[in-house]
Amino acid sequence: MKEVMAMRKFVAPELVFGAGSALLAGQYAENFGARRALMVTDPGVLHCRWIADVKDSLNRAGIETFVFSDVSENPRDVEVMKGAEFYKENNCDCIVAVGGGSPMDCAKAIGIVTTNNAHILSFEGVDMVDSPGPPLICIPSTAGSSADVSQFAIITDTVRHVKISIVSKAMVPDAALVDPSLTTTMGSQLTAATGLDALTHAIEAYVSNANSALTDLFALDAIKLVSKNLVSAIKNPDNIELRGFVMLGSMEAGLAFSNAILGAVHAMAHSLGGHLNLPHGECNAILLPYVIKTNFSSAEDRYTDIAKAMSVDVEGKTADQICGSLIDVIVALRKDAGITKTLKDFGLKREDIPKLAELALKDACMVTNPVELNSEDVEKIYEAAF
């Protein structure tokens, strides 16, 4: 009861979930009083059929659209600043982000740069944004990043070669149009990587030291939905119902971690992604079992709940046995999803590990890890995943 009564805030955008919701873009932009919208996307989805549908929706509402697609897989500070200039040059008054986590994070960053007239790197950290950006509508095309519902934006610092976290309620989109039908254009590898990212979001949110009764509800349901349906969705890519279950799990995981924050897996993945420009979801999938092993004794009851949510039989088992079984289930899921690489396979060198650990310990996500880790702990996790 004491935990339930703990004071916690919960932030979320206005949400529309379901097939066809992407076509409400024009209606929402019009409701915000927009006349000239910046559409932020990336080259990978620029020519998908539903991009034209979203543009048509905006045009039918009388809103002129300007497309910015110079966005990398891990959005960079220079791309954000370029996008902000493009926004100003075209006198835009609204941003519509269409795509995965990269264009959505870039769109969030463009927004706060335009209203605060500051470089994107100056917002690094928690609650560093003075003024919110212009109206922002997010339309996700992947089921994993949850940038469409979160108060996070992750941007690569191209000088320090590290990903920075910007955490602020000003980063929460004004509207999220979550349409599972858009995810049918994802290939199997992207479906797997983003799905495992969503699972990691939910697990880290549930064991976070900033969890709450509300985030717990979303996190546990997300764990069930993603773990049960991800592999089937990969094998049956055109099945909208399966896609919808994974998309719903991703959205719930996003609502959980946006408010409970994350932990060591994401802090370490951000460090890796900035250093080697690696796919974020796969980094999380590789690191997750080793972080669980390190954290388990500090959040034994919560990891046991997670194990139950993933259909692990915990009856009569010791803590070590539950930990081992949970890790086995996660590793099996990762393998079944086709994620089999190690950090060494991605080009990591052992001599890079101390620097990566140093950067990971400075990441905002490390603050809410259930146990405080030191550089030796983090280096050991990297070594184990190597």
N, C-alpha and C positions, 0 to 999 in steps of 0.2 A: 504493500500500500504506500509506503514511504516513497518508493521510486515513481509510482504513478502520480503522486502529488508534487513531484519536483517541477519547478517552473521551467518551461521550455517554450520557445517560439517556433512557429511552423509557417514557412512561406511557400507559396505555390502560385503558378500563373493560372489564368482562366483556361480550362482544359476542355477540348472536344475530342473524344476518342471514338474511332469507328471508321469503317470504309466510307470513303467519300468526303471525309472531313477536310481534306486538303483543298477542296473546291470552295471552301468558305473564306479563303484568303481575301478575296475582294470585299466581301461583306464586313469582315473584321477591320480591314484597313480603312474602309469608308467610315465605320463607326468611330475610328480614332481620328477622323478628320483629315486623313492623308490625301494628297493629290499627286505626289511624285515619290514613288517607292524605289528604294535601292534593294534589288534582289541579290543576295549573296549566296553563291553556290560554288561548286568546284568543277574542274574539267571532267571528272569521272561521271558526273550525273547531268552535265549541261545538256546532253542530247537525249536524256531519258524522256519518254513520252509524256510523263506527268509534269515535267517542267513547263511545257507549252500549255497544259491545262491550268496550272497555277497562274501563269501570265495572262491567259484568257480571262480567268476569274477577276484578276485585278483590272484588266482593261475594260471589262463589262461594267465595272463599278466606276469607270471614268478616271482610273488612276494610271498615270504614265509610269512605265517601268524601265529602270536602268540596271543592267546586269553587270555584276562584278564577280568574276570567277577565278581570279588569280590567287587561289588558296591552295596551299600544300596539304599533304596528309596530316602533318603536324603544323598548324598555322603559325607563321612567323611574325615577329614584331614588324618587320619591314612591309609585310603584306597588309597588316592592319593599318599602318600609317598611309599606305597607298590607297587602301579602300576608303579611309576617312577623307582623303583629298578628293577622290572620285565622288563621294557623297556630297561634299560641299560644292564642287564644280557644277553638279547637276541640280543644286538647290533641292535636295531630297528632304522629305519630312517624315519618313517612315522607313523601317527596314524589315524585309521579309527574308528569312534565312531558310533555304531549302537544301536538304542533304543530310550528311552525317554530322558527327560531332565537330569536325574541323570547320566547315562553313558556319555552323551555329556559334561556335566559340569566337570565330573571327568576326561575325556579325555583332555579337555582344560587345567585343572590344572596339570595333569601329564606332559603335554608338556612344560609348563613354568618352572616347577620344574627341568626338565632334562636339559634345556638350561641355566638356571640361577643358578643352583646348590644351591638352597635355599629352606627353608621350605615353604610349601604352605601358611601358615598363614602370612608370611612376605609380601605378596602381597595384603593384605586387603586394600580396598579403591579405589580411582580413579587414574589411570595413575601411578601405582606403579610397572609396569612390565618393566624392562630394555630391555630384549631381547625376541623376539617372540619365540614360540615353534617351533618344527619341522612341516612339512606340515601336515595339519589336514583336513580330509574329514568327514563331518557329514551326517549321514543318519537317519533321525528321523522316529520313529515308532509310535509316538503319535502326535496329532494335538493340541498343546497347549503350550508347554514350549518355543518353538522358540529358543532354545539354538543353533540350527543349523545356525541361521543368526545373532545372537546378540553378543555384546561385553561384555556380562556378564558371570560370572561363580559364582555359589552360593555353598559354601562348609560349612559343619558343623564343628565348633570348638568343639571338644569332651571334652575339659577341661572347657571352659566357658559355654558350652551348648547353643550356639547361632550360627545362620547361618551368615557367613561373605559374603560380596559382593566384588567380584573382577571385576572392570570395567576398561577395557583398549582395545584399538583397536587391541592390540596384541592377544586378546582373540577371535577375529573374525575368524571363520574357513576359510581356503583357498577355500574350495568348499562345497556346500550344495546340496545333491542329495535328493530332496523332492518328495517322491513317495507315493501318497495317498493309493495305494494298500496295503502298509504295515500296515495301520491303521485298516484293517478289522480284525486283530487279537486282537484288544482291546475289553474288555468287556464293558458293558453299564456304569458301575460306573466310569471306567477310561476315557471313552469317555466324560462323563459329566464333570468330574473334570478338565480334560485338556482343554476341550472346554470353560469352564467358566474361566479358567486361561487365555486363549487367549482373551476372551472378556474383562477381567480386564486389560490385557496389553494394549489393544486398547483404552479403556476409560481413563486409567491413562496417556497414552502417549498424548492423545488429550488435556487433561486439564493441562498437565505439563507446568511449567513455562519456559521450554526449548524447547517447540514445534516449528515447522517451517512449512512452506507451504508444503514441501515435506512429512514430517511425518504426517501432517494432512490428506493428500490424502490417505495414507495407513491406518491410524487409522480409519477414517470414513468408508472406504470400508470394513475393517475387522469387524467393529461393525455390519454392514448390513449383511455380509456373515454369521458370526457366529450366530447372534441372529435369523436369518431366517431359518438356516439349521440344527442347532445342535440337536434339539429334533427329527427331522425327521431322522437324521443320527443314533441316538440312537435306534429308532424304526425299522430302516431298515439297520442293520449293514453291509450287504453285498453289499449295493448300492454304487458303486465306485464314481458315480457322486456326491452324497450327501457328501460322505467322502471327495471328492476332493474340494467341496466348503468350507467345514470346514477347511481343510488343507491349502487351499489358504488364508482363513481368518487368520489362525494362523500365516502363513508366513508373511503376510502383517502387522499383529500386532507386530510381532517380529522386522521387519524392522523399524516400528514406535518407539517402546519403546527402541530399541537398541540405537537410536539416540536422542530421546526426554527424555529418562530415564522414571522413574515411579513416584510413590507417596506413600502416607501414607498406602494404602492397602498392598502393597508389603513390606514396612518397618515393618509393624505390623505382617504380615504373616511370614516373616523371623524370627522374634522374637519368634513367636509361634512354628514354625517348629523346631527351634533349641532347644527349651525348652521341648517340648512334642513329638518331632519326628512325627509331624502330616502331612497328605497329603497336599501339598502346594496349589493345585487347590481348594480344599474344603475350606481351610482357607480363600483364596481370596474371594470365593463365599459368605461365611458367613459375612465377614467384609465389602464388597463392598457397600451395601446399607447404612450402618451407616457412612461410610467415605463420600459418596456423600452428605448425609444430612449435615454433618459438613462443607464440602467444597463449597457447592452449591453457596452461596452468593458471593464467591470470584471468581467464574468462571461461572456466570449465563448464558452468551451467549453460552459458549462452551458446558455446560451441556444441553442447549436447542437444540443445534445441534445434540448432542448424542440422545436426546429424539426423535427428528425427524427421525434419522437414524434407530431407533428401532420402528418406525411407531406409535409414540405417537402423538396424535392430540394436538398441542400446541396453536392453534388459539384462541385468546381471553382469554387465561388463565393467571393467575397471576404467579409470580415466584414460590410462595409456591405450587401452584397447579401443575405446571410443575415438580417441584422437587418430589412431592408426586406421580405423575403419572409415572415418570421415575423409581422411586424406586419400585412401584407396578409391573411394567413390568419386572424388573430384578428379583424380588422375585418370580413372577409367572414362569419365565423362569427357575430359579433355582429349583423350586418345580417340574415343568414338567420334568426336567432333572433327578430328583430323588435325589437331594441334599437337605436334610431336617434336618440335625443335627445342633445343636447349639454348641458353644464352651464348654458349660457345659457337653454336651453329649460326647465330646472328652476327658474329664477328667480335664479340666482346673479348678483350684481352685481360688476363689476370692482373696485370700491372695497373689497369684502369680502376680496379675495384675500390681502393682506398679513396680516390677522388669521388667516385660515385656515391660512396657511403657518406662522405662529408656533405655532398649536395643534398642527398636524401634526408639527412637529419635536419636540414634547414627548411624542408618543405612543410607547408602549413598542415598537410594531412597527417604528419607524424604526431602532431599534438594530441590527436584524439585516438591514437592507438591504445589498446587496453593496457599495455605495459610500456614503460619508458625504456627505450632501447639506446644503447651506446654504439659507438663506431665499430667496436669489435663484434657486437651482435649483428649489425647490419652487414658487415663484411662477410661474416659466416653464412648469412642467408644468400648473399650473392655467390659465394663459393659453392654452396650446395646446389644452387640452380645453374651453375656454370656447365 
